[in-house]
Each structure stands twice: as C-alpha cells, then as structure tokens.
Amino acid sequence: MKKGILSLILLTVSTLSFAQSGDLTMPGERWQTTFNKYICNNVVTDVATPVEFARINAQFGTVTTDITLDNGLMKATFEENGKVCNYSAILLADNALSTIKLITSKAYAVNGDTECTEGQKVIDEAFKGPNEYLYYGHPHNLAVMVPLADAGNICAGQTTMGVNFVLTGKID
C-alpha cells in the first residue's frame, strides 16, 4: 500500500515537472495561422519589427484556435541572456467586439539555463488586452493590434501595431 502511494506521488511529481517545462496546450485545436509580418492598422505592407520585440528577438510562430474561434493558443520564441526561450499563451477572443486578450502564458528556456521572465513580461504586456483584432483578406489574416511604445515611430500617429498571422489551414 505504502509503495503504491509513494509511486503515485512520484509519478505525479514527475508529470508536474515535465509539464512545467512544456508549452501550454489547448484541447480541440481546429485552425492554424502562421506569423508573417507586422502591419500598421489596415495597411498590410510589411513594416519594421518594433523595438520591444527586436530587443528580445521575438519570433512569433503560430496561433491555433478551436472550432469556435474564441480560444487561441499562440506560440513564439524569444531570447533572454543569450538563451532561447519558448513562449506559449492562451488567448480569448470576444468576436462581437473584435477584441482578444491574454488569459495565461508560459515561458521556459529550451535548455533550462535562464528564467525567461523578462521576455515573457514584454510579450504578456503587449497581448494582455483587450486588444482589437483585424480579420481580413484571402487567405484569411488575423492581426492582433498590440500597444507598443515604438508603434508611433513605425506607424505614423499610431499607438498600436498588428502582429499578423495568415491562415495556413485546418488541423485534422
């Protein structure tokens, strides 16, 4: 009996520690988009990387959504102390208001050699929302308009910039 309980405790602890080092997950992922550029409002031409993201070498990857298009899982990487960190975040959309906001995020070092808290804070701050989103074009684009100090330098008169993702398809 004691061995069974001890084994269960050890299994739980090892599962939790494994979960601590992995990305967030979202059940029922149905659609995937891939990052392709930064934009200014409805202007879909490629613009410079905002300094906030350039400083940490943020590389946005994908956003996957469930069938409702309300829940999204965003993945990215960034650098901290010269080390690569993985980042994942659960986002919730209010489609009636065309806004999206961060629910929770997680960041961890690929090699476990830095805390990844500073870069996580930068991305979290941009996506905490609620932020307006734009859904447009063919193929379909999703641009999350995030507030950035550098936005006005890149997009004249603007306080936000779009982190633009393009629909790449349905997830089986």
Secondary structure as UniProt FT lines:
FT   HELIX           2..21
FT   TURN            27..28
FT   STRAND          29..40
FT   TURN            41..42
FT   HELIX           51..55
FT   TURN            56..57
FT   STRAND          59..66
FT   TURN            67..68
FT   STRAND          71..80
FT   TURN            81..82
FT   STRAND          83..94
FT   TURN            95..98
FT   STRAND          99..109
FT   TURN            110..111
FT   HELIX           117..127
FT   STRAND          131..136
FT   TURN            137..140
FT   STRAND          141..147
FT   TURN            149..150
FT   HELIX           151..154
FT   TURN            156..157
FT   STRAND          160..170
//
